[in-house]
Amino acid sequence: MTGPQRRQQLIEVGRALFAERGFEGTSVEQISEAAGVSKPVIYEHFGGKEGLYAVVVDREIQALLGQITVALTEHEGNARALLEAAALALLDYIEHSTDGFRILVRDSPPGQSTGSFASLISDIASQVEHILAAEFKRRRLDPKTAPLYAQMLVGMVAIPGGWWLDSRKMKKEDVAAHLVNLAWNGLAGMEAKPILRSRSRK
């Protein structure tokens, strides 16, 4: 097996183990045993478990962001179609890259600031901020709040996506339709300057 082939094998083995057991629950010994190599081989390629985990997470993030970017590009100009495409892209990733999604929604190892679910949500949200900002301007809403709404919208898809992954009680398209129903109809009725009405009465 060549060096690049061995590296790819270790990434695939690590991905499966991290998805099943999490970062803390996976040891270098388990990875080496599953891959049929000695521990020094893992250190040689990745510097340790942390390095392997970082590569796995980075690949998953790039794959997911790539799918969402393609979906958004294909539907540019139509706000509702964009929302539907983004929801389906994320659900497609969850369906076809189950191990990757399970890794991304777990907590990052101690001391690692990137690769957490929160940072992933932020990365995806940044892809749709400008789309929301343009829609907000058209509706005479404050475009400065678009980043906040982008975070909320992406989170609103990602969290139910995890539920759907475990339950599979609904078709993927139906899940996407319900998510878009709540998001779109909520956006359609948004107030320009929302307030907490229970607080305003005091």
CORNOR-V709056 format. One record per residue. RES is the residue in one letter. PHI is phi in radians with two decimals (NA if undefined). OMEGA is omega in radians with two decimals (none if undefined). Layout:
# CORNOR-V709056
RES,PHI,OMEGA ; RES,PHI,OMEGA
This chain:
# CORNOR-V709056
M,NA,-3.14 ; T,-1.28,3.13 ; G,-1.01,3.11 ; P,-1.07,3.11 ; Q,-1.15,3.11 ; R,-1.10,3.13 ; R,-1.06,3.14 ; Q,-1.12,3.11 ; Q,-1.07,-3.13 ; L,-1.14,3.10 ; I,-1.11,-3.14 ; E,-1.16,3.11 ; V,-1.15,3.12 ; G,-1.07,3.14 ; R,-0.99,-3.13 ; A,-1.13,-3.11 ; L,-1.24,3.12 ; F,-1.10,3.13 ; A,-1.16,-3.09 ; E,-1.37,-2.97 ; R,-2.04,-3.08 ; G,1.44,-3.11 ; F,-1.13,-3.09 ; E,-1.14,-3.08 ; G,-1.46,-3.13 ; T,-1.94,-3.14 ; S,-1.94,3.07 ; V,-1.06,3.13 ; E,-1.07,-3.14 ; Q,-1.15,3.13 ; I,-1.14,-3.12 ; S,-1.12,3.14 ; E,-1.16,-3.13 ; A,-1.15,-3.12 ; A,-1.54,-3.13 ; G,1.26,3.13 ; V,-2.27,3.07 ; S,-1.48,-3.13 ; K,-1.02,3.14 ; P,-1.00,3.12 ; V,-1.12,3.13 ; I,-1.17,3.12 ; Y,-1.14,-3.14 ; E,-1.12,-3.08 ; H,-1.49,-2.99 ; F,-2.25,-3.11 ; G,1.38,-3.14 ; G,2.40,-3.11 ; K,-1.11,-3.12 ; E,-1.07,3.14 ; G,-1.15,3.10 ; L,-1.12,3.13 ; Y,-1.06,-3.13 ; A,-1.08,3.12 ; V,-1.15,3.14 ; V,-1.06,-3.12 ; V,-1.10,-3.13 ; D,-1.05,3.12 ; R,-1.12,-3.13 ; E,-1.17,3.13 ; I,-1.08,-3.14 ; Q,-1.13,3.12 ; A,-1.14,-3.13 ; L,-1.18,3.12 ; L,-1.09,3.10 ; G,-1.11,3.13 ; Q,-1.10,-3.11 ; I,-1.20,3.13 ; T,-1.09,3.10 ; V,-1.08,-3.14 ; A,-1.08,-3.13 ; L,-1.21,-3.13 ; T,-1.14,-3.10 ; E,-1.22,-3.09 ; H,-2.09,-3.08 ; E,-1.08,3.07 ; G,1.83,3.14 ; N,-1.98,-2.99 ; A,-1.07,-3.11 ; R,-1.19,3.11 ; A,-1.09,3.09 ; L,-1.10,-3.14 ; L,-1.10,3.12 ; E,-1.11,-3.12 ; A,-1.13,3.14 ; A,-1.14,3.12 ; A,-1.09,-3.14 ; L,-1.18,3.13 ; A,-1.08,3.13 ; L,-1.19,3.12 ; L,-1.18,3.06 ; D,-1.07,3.13 ; Y,-1.09,3.13 ; I,-1.04,-3.10 ; E,-1.22,-3.01 ; H,-1.67,3.11 ; S,-2.22,-3.05 ; T,-0.99,3.13 ; D,-1.06,3.14 ; G,-1.06,-3.14 ; F,-1.13,3.13 ; R,-1.09,3.10 ; I,-1.16,-3.06 ; L,-1.17,-3.10 ; V,-1.48,3.06 ; R,-1.39,3.08 ; D,-1.20,3.06 ; S,-1.25,3.07 ; P,-1.14,-3.13 ; P,-0.94,3.08 ; G,1.51,-3.14 ; Q,-1.78,-3.06 ; S,-1.60,-3.13 ; T,-1.91,3.09 ; G,1.55,3.10 ; S,-1.40,3.12 ; F,-1.05,3.13 ; A,-1.10,-3.14 ; S,-1.22,3.08 ; L,-1.13,3.11 ; I,-1.01,3.14 ; S,-1.11,3.13 ; D,-1.09,-3.14 ; I,-1.18,-3.12 ; A,-1.05,-3.14 ; S,-1.12,3.12 ; Q,-1.27,-3.06 ; V,-1.92,-3.11 ; E,-0.98,-3.06 ; H,-1.15,3.11 ; I,-1.19,3.11 ; L,-1.13,-3.13 ; A,-1.03,3.12 ; A,-1.13,3.13 ; E,-1.18,3.12 ; F,-1.10,3.12 ; K,-1.04,-3.14 ; R,-1.08,-3.12 ; R,-1.63,-3.14 ; R,1.07,3.02 ; L,-1.86,-3.07 ; D,-1.24,-3.12 ; P,-1.18,3.12 ; K,-1.17,3.13 ; T,-1.53,-3.10 ; A,-0.98,3.13 ; P,-1.03,3.12 ; L,-1.13,-3.14 ; Y,-1.18,3.08 ; A,-1.10,3.09 ; Q,-1.05,-3.11 ; M,-1.14,-3.11 ; L,-1.14,-3.13 ; V,-1.15,3.09 ; G,-1.09,-3.12 ; M,-1.17,3.08 ; V,-1.53,-3.03 ; A,-1.17,-3.09 ; I,-1.17,3.05 ; P,-1.08,3.10 ; G,-1.07,3.08 ; G,-1.15,3.09 ; W,-1.10,-3.13 ; W,-1.10,3.13 ; L,-1.03,-3.11 ; D,-1.43,-3.04 ; S,-1.67,-3.10 ; R,0.89,-3.13 ; K,-1.51,3.14 ; M,-2.29,3.04 ; K,-1.23,-3.13 ; K,-0.97,-3.13 ; E,-1.13,3.12 ; D,-1.22,3.09 ; V,-1.06,3.13 ; A,-1.05,-3.12 ; A,-1.09,3.13 ; H,-1.20,3.09 ; L,-1.09,3.13 ; V,-1.16,3.11 ; N,-1.01,-3.14 ; L,-1.17,-3.10 ; A,-1.15,-3.04 ; W,-1.19,-3.12 ; N,-1.21,3.02 ; G,-1.18,3.11 ; L,-1.14,-3.09 ; A,-1.12,-3.10 ; G,-1.81,-3.07 ; M,-1.19,3.06 ; E,-1.56,-3.14 ; A,-1.16,-3.14 ; K,-2.34,-3.09 ; P,-1.19,3.07 ; I,-2.35,3.04 ; L,-1.45,-3.00 ; R,-1.15,3.12 ; S,-1.16,3.12 ; R,-1.35,-3.06 ; S,-1.21,-3.11 ; R,-1.41,-3.06 ; K,-1.39,none
